[in-house]
Amino acid sequence: MSAATELDPSASVLKYYATELRREREKINMTQRAMAKRAWMAPSLLNKIEAAKRLPTEDLSKPADELFATGDRFQRLWPLVIRYAYPTWFRPFVELEEAATIIRSFEVQVVPGLLQTERYARAILGAGRLDLKDLDEQVTARLQRQRILESQDPPEFRAVLDENVLRRVWGERDVMREQLERLLEFADQPRFVIQVLPYESGAHAGVGGPFAALTLDEGPDVVYVDGFLQGQILATPADVKAAQRVYDLLVAEALSPTRSIDLIASALKRL
């Protein structure tokens, strides 16, 4: 009996996807090798996907729906499966982020995850010395999160970045150049406000570390605070109010959006 046959589809969305994929394939008497060829992937990878040992790819979901005449079932399941790559404690924040109308982010070391390029994200996540499987899954999950910025009703995004974010080179220099170019593209769009907190500002209100404040379409606002081992979501009115005050102070101390663009462009030029 194969590992895929032994899966409990009720155990997780990942195992449900894997079980359904195998069942639909077997329904039309298609071998794994034949399906892998149609999906442009190695048979060994498809075998692991059907055993729930690897996350499915988006490129697999569309041809699966076409082959099995399942409408868009696998394409709709795929974003849910991707959440499996997030740590358990982070998944509630991803769901809240999708419901946000305004996202306010303060970062001291890295570009906010929603604005990262694939190579920059890989350099950051790879610094934790993850194995290749985990690294690939986390990069895929991070890029999937970014789709909220391309939705029909995307949130406004506001960020204050410590100047250190522009100066520390993650990965090769061309990776950093690509990331700063992406930042400039975002900064040029009306619904993005990106400001840089320059070194010359000295002490500032964000000494407590990075955080993201979400204004939600319904219900109370929340704040996500990064931590050493895991982050936490704060939802009490006092915590949300404190975060808003800190963010307002950071905005007041940061460069204007126009001057911030100039500083980002200057950092890019030096690379």
Contacts in CASP RR format, 6 or more apart in sequence:
PFRMAT RR
TARGET T0000
AUTHOR 0000-0000-0000
METHOD contacts of the structure
MODEL  1
MSAATELDPSASVLKYYATELRREREKINMTQRAMAKRAWMAPSLLNKIE
AAKRLPTEDLSKPADELFATGDRFQRLWPLVIRYAYPTWFRPFVELEEAA
TIIRSFEVQVVPGLLQTERYARAILGAGRLDLKDLDEQVTARLQRQRILE
SQDPPEFRAVLDENVLRRVWGERDVMREQLERLLEFADQPRFVIQVLPYE
SGAHAGVGGPFAALTLDEGPDVVYVDGFLQGQILATPADVKAAQRVYDLL
VAEALSPTRSIDLIASALKRL
2 51 0 8 1.000
3 51 0 8 1.000
3 52 0 8 1.000
3 53 0 8 1.000
4 18 0 8 1.000
4 19 0 8 1.000
4 22 0 8 1.000
4 50 0 8 1.000
4 51 0 8 1.000
4 52 0 8 1.000
5 22 0 8 1.000
7 15 0 8 1.000
7 18 0 8 1.000
7 19 0 8 1.000
7 51 0 8 1.000
7 52 0 8 1.000
8 15 0 8 1.000
9 15 0 8 1.000
9 16 0 8 1.000
9 18 0 8 1.000
9 19 0 8 1.000
9 20 0 8 1.000
10 16 0 8 1.000
12 52 0 8 1.000
12 84 0 8 1.000
13 77 0 8 1.000
13 80 0 8 1.000
13 81 0 8 1.000
13 83 0 8 1.000
13 84 0 8 1.000
14 52 0 8 1.000
14 55 0 8 1.000
14 81 0 8 1.000
14 84 0 8 1.000
15 52 0 8 1.000
16 77 0 8 1.000
17 52 0 8 1.000
17 56 0 8 1.000
17 74 0 8 1.000
17 77 0 8 1.000
17 78 0 8 1.000
17 81 0 8 1.000
18 49 0 8 1.000
18 50 0 8 1.000
18 51 0 8 1.000
18 52 0 8 1.000
18 56 0 8 1.000
20 73 0 8 1.000
20 74 0 8 1.000
20 77 0 8 1.000
21 49 0 8 1.000
21 50 0 8 1.000
21 56 0 8 1.000
21 64 0 8 1.000
21 74 0 8 1.000
22 50 0 8 1.000
24 64 0 8 1.000
24 67 0 8 1.000
24 68 0 8 1.000
24 70 0 8 1.000
25 32 0 8 1.000
25 35 0 8 1.000
25 50 0 8 1.000
25 67 0 8 1.000
25 68 0 8 1.000
27 68 0 8 1.000
28 67 0 8 1.000
28 68 0 8 1.000
30 67 0 8 1.000
32 43 0 8 1.000
32 46 0 8 1.000
32 47 0 8 1.000
32 50 0 8 1.000
33 43 0 8 1.000
35 46 0 8 1.000
35 64 0 8 1.000
35 67 0 8 1.000
36 42 0 8 1.000
36 43 0 8 1.000
36 45 0 8 1.000
36 46 0 8 1.000
38 63 0 8 1.000
38 67 0 8 1.000
39 46 0 8 1.000
39 59 0 8 1.000
39 60 0 8 1.000
39 63 0 8 1.000
39 64 0 8 1.000
40 59 0 8 1.000
41 57 0 8 1.000
41 59 0 8 1.000
41 60 0 8 1.000
45 54 0 8 1.000
46 60 0 8 1.000
48 54 0 8 1.000
49 55 0 8 1.000
49 56 0 8 1.000
49 57 0 8 1.000
49 60 0 8 1.000
54 133 0 8 1.000
54 137 0 8 1.000
55 81 0 8 1.000
55 82 0 8 1.000
55 84 0 8 1.000
55 85 0 8 1.000
55 137 0 8 1.000
55 140 0 8 1.000
56 74 0 8 1.000
56 78 0 8 1.000
56 81 0 8 1.000
57 140 0 8 1.000
58 75 0 8 1.000
58 78 0 8 1.000
60 74 0 8 1.000
61 74 0 8 1.000
61 75 0 8 1.000
61 77 0 8 1.000
61 78 0 8 1.000
62 74 0 8 1.000
62 75 0 8 1.000
64 70 0 8 1.000
64 74 0 8 1.000
65 71 0 8 1.000
65 72 0 8 1.000
65 73 0 8 1.000
65 74 0 8 1.000
65 75 0 8 1.000
68 74 0 8 1.000
79 144 0 8 1.000
79 147 0 8 1.000
82 140 0 8 1.000
82 141 0 8 1.000
82 144 0 8 1.000
83 91 0 8 1.000
83 94 0 8 1.000
83 141 0 8 1.000
85 137 0 8 1.000
85 138 0 8 1.000
85 140 0 8 1.000
85 141 0 8 1.000
86 94 0 8 1.000
86 141 0 8 1.000
87 230 0 8 1.000
89 230 0 8 1.000
89 231 0 8 1.000
89 232 0 8 1.000
90 230 0 8 1.000
90 231 0 8 1.000
92 233 0 8 1.000
93 224 0 8 1.000
93 233 0 8 1.000
94 145 0 8 1.000
96 214 0 8 1.000
96 216 0 8 1.000
96 222 0 8 1.000
96 224 0 8 1.000
96 233 0 8 1.000
97 103 0 8 1.000
97 145 0 8 1.000
97 148 0 8 1.000
97 212 0 8 1.000
97 214 0 8 1.000
98 148 0 8 1.000
99 214 0 8 1.000
99 216 0 8 1.000
99 217 0 8 1.000
99 218 0 8 1.000
100 148 0 8 1.000
100 155 0 8 1.000
100 214 0 8 1.000
100 215 0 8 1.000
100 216 0 8 1.000
100 217 0 8 1.000
101 155 0 8 1.000
101 156 0 8 1.000
101 215 0 8 1.000
101 216 0 8 1.000
101 217 0 8 1.000
102 155 0 8 1.000
102 156 0 8 1.000
102 157 0 8 1.000
102 158 0 8 1.000
102 214 0 8 1.000
102 215 0 8 1.000
103 114 0 8 1.000
103 155 0 8 1.000
103 156 0 8 1.000
103 157 0 8 1.000
103 158 0 8 1.000
103 212 0 8 1.000
103 213 0 8 1.000
103 214 0 8 1.000
103 215 0 8 1.000
104 158 0 8 1.000
104 159 0 8 1.000
104 212 0 8 1.000
104 213 0 8 1.000
104 214 0 8 1.000
104 215 0 8 1.000
104 247 0 8 1.000
105 112 0 8 1.000
105 114 0 8 1.000
105 157 0 8 1.000
105 158 0 8 1.000
105 159 0 8 1.000
105 160 0 8 1.000
105 210 0 8 1.000
105 211 0 8 1.000
105 212 0 8 1.000
105 213 0 8 1.000
106 159 0 8 1.000
106 160 0 8 1.000
106 161 0 8 1.000
106 206 0 8 1.000
106 209 0 8 1.000
106 210 0 8 1.000
106 211 0 8 1.000
106 212 0 8 1.000
106 246 0 8 1.000
106 247 0 8 1.000
106 250 0 8 1.000
107 159 0 8 1.000
107 160 0 8 1.000
107 161 0 8 1.000
107 162 0 8 1.000
107 165 0 8 1.000
107 210 0 8 1.000
108 162 0 8 1.000
108 164 0 8 1.000
108 165 0 8 1.000
108 206 0 8 1.000
108 209 0 8 1.000
108 210 0 8 1.000
109 162 0 8 1.000
109 164 0 8 1.000
109 165 0 8 1.000
109 168 0 8 1.000
109 210 0 8 1.000
110 116 0 8 1.000
110 124 0 8 1.000
110 165 0 8 1.000
110 168 0 8 1.000
110 170 0 8 1.000
111 120 0 8 1.000
111 161 0 8 1.000
111 165 0 8 1.000
111 179 0 8 1.000
111 183 0 8 1.000
112 159 0 8 1.000
112 161 0 8 1.000
112 212 0 8 1.000
113 121 0 8 1.000
113 142 0 8 1.000
113 145 0 8 1.000
113 146 0 8 1.000
114 145 0 8 1.000
114 146 0 8 1.000
114 148 0 8 1.000
114 149 0 8 1.000
114 157 0 8 1.000
115 146 0 8 1.000
115 157 0 8 1.000
115 159 0 8 1.000
115 182 0 8 1.000
115 183 0 8 1.000
115 186 0 8 1.000
116 124 0 8 1.000
116 142 0 8 1.000
116 146 0 8 1.000
116 179 0 8 1.000
116 182 0 8 1.000
117 175 0 8 1.000
117 178 0 8 1.000
117 179 0 8 1.000
117 182 0 8 1.000
118 139 0 8 1.000
118 143 0 8 1.000
119 171 0 8 1.000
119 175 0 8 1.000
119 178 0 8 1.000
119 179 0 8 1.000
120 170 0 8 1.000
120 171 0 8 1.000
120 175 0 8 1.000
120 176 0 8 1.000
120 178 0 8 1.000
120 179 0 8 1.000
121 139 0 8 1.000
121 142 0 8 1.000
121 143 0 8 1.000
122 135 0 8 1.000
122 139 0 8 1.000
123 170 0 8 1.000
123 171 0 8 1.000
123 175 0 8 1.000
124 170 0 8 1.000
125 135 0 8 1.000
125 138 0 8 1.000
125 139 0 8 1.000
125 142 0 8 1.000
126 135 0 8 1.000
127 170 0 8 1.000
130 138 0 8 1.000
148 154 0 8 1.000
148 155 0 8 1.000
149 155 0 8 1.000
149 157 0 8 1.000
154 191 0 8 1.000
155 191 0 8 1.000
156 191 0 8 1.000
156 192 0 8 1.000
156 193 0 8 1.000
157 186 0 8 1.000
157 191 0 8 1.000
157 192 0 8 1.000
157 193 0 8 1.000
158 192 0 8 1.000
158 193 0 8 1.000
158 194 0 8 1.000
159 192 0 8 1.000
159 193 0 8 1.000
159 194 0 8 1.000
159 195 0 8 1.000
160 195 0 8 1.000
160 196 0 8 1.000
160 197 0 8 1.000
160 247 0 8 1.000
160 250 0 8 1.000
160 251 0 8 1.000
160 254 0 8 1.000
161 194 0 8 1.000
161 195 0 8 1.000
161 196 0 8 1.000
161 197 0 8 1.000
162 196 0 8 1.000
162 197 0 8 1.000
163 196 0 8 1.000
163 197 0 8 1.000
163 198 0 8 1.000
163 199 0 8 1.000
163 263 0 8 1.000
164 199 0 8 1.000
165 196 0 8 1.000
166 180 0 8 1.000
166 196 0 8 1.000
166 263 0 8 1.000
166 264 0 8 1.000
166 267 0 8 1.000
167 267 0 8 1.000
169 175 0 8 1.000
169 176 0 8 1.000
169 271 0 8 1.000
170 176 0 8 1.000
170 179 0 8 1.000
173 271 0 8 1.000
176 271 0 8 1.000
177 268 0 8 1.000
177 271 0 8 1.000
180 264 0 8 1.000
180 267 0 8 1.000
180 268 0 8 1.000
180 271 0 8 1.000
181 268 0 8 1.000
183 194 0 8 1.000
183 264 0 8 1.000
184 261 0 8 1.000
184 264 0 8 1.000
184 265 0 8 1.000
184 268 0 8 1.000
186 192 0 8 1.000
186 194 0 8 1.000
187 194 0 8 1.000
187 257 0 8 1.000
187 260 0 8 1.000
187 261 0 8 1.000
187 264 0 8 1.000
188 261 0 8 1.000
193 257 0 8 1.000
194 257 0 8 1.000
194 260 0 8 1.000
194 261 0 8 1.000
194 264 0 8 1.000
195 251 0 8 1.000
195 254 0 8 1.000
195 255 0 8 1.000
195 256 0 8 1.000
195 257 0 8 1.000
195 260 0 8 1.000
196 254 0 8 1.000
196 255 0 8 1.000
196 259 0 8 1.000
196 260 0 8 1.000
196 263 0 8 1.000
196 264 0 8 1.000
197 204 0 8 1.000
197 250 0 8 1.000
197 253 0 8 1.000
197 254 0 8 1.000
197 255 0 8 1.000
198 254 0 8 1.000
198 255 0 8 1.000
198 263 0 8 1.000
201 253 0 8 1.000
201 254 0 8 1.000
204 249 0 8 1.000
204 250 0 8 1.000
204 253 0 8 1.000
205 245 0 8 1.000
205 246 0 8 1.000
205 249 0 8 1.000
205 250 0 8 1.000
205 253 0 8 1.000
206 246 0 8 1.000
206 249 0 8 1.000
206 250 0 8 1.000
209 225 0 8 1.000
209 226 0 8 1.000
210 225 0 8 1.000
210 226 0 8 1.000
211 223 0 8 1.000
211 224 0 8 1.000
211 225 0 8 1.000
211 226 0 8 1.000
211 243 0 8 1.000
211 246 0 8 1.000
212 223 0 8 1.000
212 224 0 8 1.000
213 221 0 8 1.000
213 222 0 8 1.000
213 223 0 8 1.000
213 224 0 8 1.000
213 240 0 8 1.000
213 243 0 8 1.000
213 244 0 8 1.000
213 247 0 8 1.000
214 221 0 8 1.000
214 222 0 8 1.000
214 223 0 8 1.000
214 224 0 8 1.000
215 221 0 8 1.000
216 222 0 8 1.000
220 235 0 8 1.000
220 237 0 8 1.000
220 240 0 8 1.000
221 235 0 8 1.000
221 240 0 8 1.000
222 233 0 8 1.000
222 234 0 8 1.000
222 235 0 8 1.000
222 240 0 8 1.000
223 233 0 8 1.000
223 234 0 8 1.000
223 235 0 8 1.000
223 239 0 8 1.000
223 240 0 8 1.000
223 243 0 8 1.000
224 231 0 8 1.000
224 232 0 8 1.000
224 233 0 8 1.000
224 234 0 8 1.000
225 231 0 8 1.000
225 232 0 8 1.000
225 234 0 8 1.000
234 240 0 8 1.000
234 243 0 8 1.000
254 260 0 8 1.000
255 263 0 8 1.000
END
